[in-house]
Every structure is written in C-alpha cells, then in structure tokens.
Amino acid sequence: MLRNFLRPVKLPASADWGILILRVGISLLMLTHGYAKLKGYMGGDSSFADPIGLGQEFSLILAIFAEFVCSILVILGLVTRAALVPLIITMLVAIFIIHAQDTFDKKEHGLSFLISYITIFLTGPGRFSFDRNLFR
C-alpha cells in the first residue's frame, strides 16, 4: 500500500514538464521561508508562534522541517507525497489558525502554496523525479 502511495502516476510528457516546473518552482519559493527560519534558529532566535500548543521552539522546528527539509525533498522528487504532508499541514495551520482573523489578502500567499502542494500530491512528482526510479 505504501508503495502505491509513493508511486508516481504516468502522465503525458508535457504534463511531466509542467509538474517539474511547479514542483521545483513552488519548493524553491518555500525554501526561502524555511532557510530564513533555520538561519534565525541557528543564530539563537527560537521565538515563534505556538499555534497548536506544542511550544514555540517545537513549533519552529516543525516549521523548519516542513519548509526547508520537505521542500528539498519535493524539489528532488524524493518521497514526494510523504514530504508534501507536512507542507500541507503547515499551510493549513498558517491559513486557518495563524491568519484566521486576517483578511483574504493575508491568507492568499498561504493558499497559493496550499493549492500547489495539493496539486502535486494528487498528480505525483512526475517522470523527472527520484520517486519514479525508486517506486517504479
């Protein structure tokens, strides 16, 4: 079952190119957010929101894992669907908890990431991924 979950879906070549561009592009954009958090954390700044009651530092570590580590995995197309789960959860928390009281324009950024992640989750990483070779 896990193998089927991680296996890429066969798509036309043009769709594979589109997924590659979406996967790498959106992940590079998110990577900048994760890198900034990682850099701050490594510099001793562990202040962060505690949206679900896990503590500020642990919440920050989870955000860094999702935004930095999982973004790298999505760029590589390595265990892509599994790597998207923390990213999707992070965006759901950002949109519906952190920015719950904000106007739509504040939520729009997170929604753009969320829509992209759900799209990649549903299509899989495409032909140009490590997953294709690992879970053929």
Disulfide bonds with the S-S distance in Angstrom:
none
